[in-house]
Amino acid sequence: MALGVLAVVVGALWTLQGLDIVADSRMSGIGIWAVIGPVVAVGGLILIIVGERARSRAKRAEALAIIQQPPLGGTTKM
């Protein structure tokens, strides 16, 4: 997920530089960065979504495993 957040930030920066909103850079005003930036940002959003879904799935599996454990100190028949 951290890589996804980084990609969104970098993609947004590249987009702003390509649109010449952020000046004083070699990339400022060069249109290809206005195309590459959103592609990288969308890729970052996809990474965030996939990471969050995997995290949620792992939490559900952990909760289910805890619920299915036998109680501690239970009685046993001899």
C-alpha positions, 0 to 999 in steps of 0.5 A: 500500500505504501508503494501505491501511495508513493505512486499516486503522489509522484503521478500527481506531481508529474501531471502538474509538471507536465501541465506547467502548473509546477514550474522550475523543472526540466519536466515543466511544460512537456506534455508527455508528463501530463500523460505519464503522470495520471497513468502512474497515479491510477496504477498507484490507486490500483495498488492501494485497492489491492493492498487494502483488500488483501489486508481486509481478507487477512483480518477476516481470516484471523478473526475466523481462526480466533472464533473457531478455537476451542475455549481455554480450560475446557473440560475433557471427559476421561 
